[in-house]
């Protein structure tokens, strides 16, 4: 019985390592800044701009201006929390942000920490 437990343990460890290796390989792709700039334009700046185009807002929603990549970097924590780790933003997902776009945004934010 003991040898069976050891085999199960090592097999499980190998599977976990293989999965972690695959995740690391997927996330190692460099995301171009232009991809994120276009994503911000498509999904965020109508509300999060110095002069929002969305008629509901006179000022950047929540005080976040995401018109530049520096602005995105400055609010990385908030963006990750609201957009990557959850789907609270875009509000009501009115712009149709996909799960793939959220994953790409998260990978780009990770790159900024490196």
N, C-alpha and C positions, 0 to 999 in steps of 0.2 A: 504494500500500500504506500509506503514511504517513497519508493522509487517512482511510482505513478504520480505522486504529488510533485516530485521534483521535475518530472518530465512536463507536467502541466504548467508548472511555474516557468520553466525555461521557454516553453513554446509560447506562452502568453507574453513573456518579455520580448521574444523575437518579433511577434506580431506588433506589439506596441512600438518597438523601435522602427520597424518597417513603415508603420503608419506615420510616425513622427518624421521620418526621413522624407516621405512623400509630401507631407505638409510643408516641410522646410523647402523642398524643391519647388513646389508651387508658389510659395510666397517669396522666393528669391528673384522672381522676374522683376526687372526694373520698370516702374510705371513712369511714363513720360509726363512732365509737368503740363504739357499741352492737353493731355487727356483729362487731367483734373480741372484745368481752367475751363475747358469746354463743358465738363460736368457741372461745375459751379454755375456757369452761365445758363445752362439748361434747367437746373433744378433749384438754384438757391438765390441768385442775385435779384430776382424780381421782388423779393422781400428783404434780402440782406444786402442792401447797397446804400450808398450815401443818399441817393435819390431813388428810392424804390419805384419800380414801374407798377407794382400792384397798388391799386387805388386805396386799399385798406390802410397802408402804411405811409406816414409822412417822413419817418426816420427809419434807419435800419432796424428791422425787427429784432428785439432782444438786445439791441446795441451791437450786433454782429454785422460788420461789413465784410463781405466775402468776395469782393470784386477783384482782389489781387491774391496771388498765392501767399504773399506775406500775411495778408489778412486771414487766410485759411490756416496758415501755420500758427498765427497768434491765438486762434480759437480751436486748436486741434483737439483739446480735451473735450470741449463742449460738442464739437462735431462728432467725435467718436461716440460719445455717450448718446447723443440724440439721433444720429444718422446711421452709424455703423453697428453699434451694439444693440440698437433698437430701431424701430421704424417710425419714431415720433416725427421725424423730419424727412422730407418735406411734409409740412402740415397736411394731414389727410392724404398724403401722397398724390396730390393733385397733378404733379408733373410726371407721375409714373416712373419714379426711380426704381430700378430693378435690384434684385438681390445681388446680381453680378456686379452692378455698379457700386453697391455698398461694399462688397468685398474688395473691389479695386480701390476704392477710396481708403478703406482700412489698410490695405497693403501700402499705398502711397504714404499715409500718415506714419506707418511703421518705418518707412524709408527715411522720413524726416528726423527720426530719433537716432538714426545710425550715425 
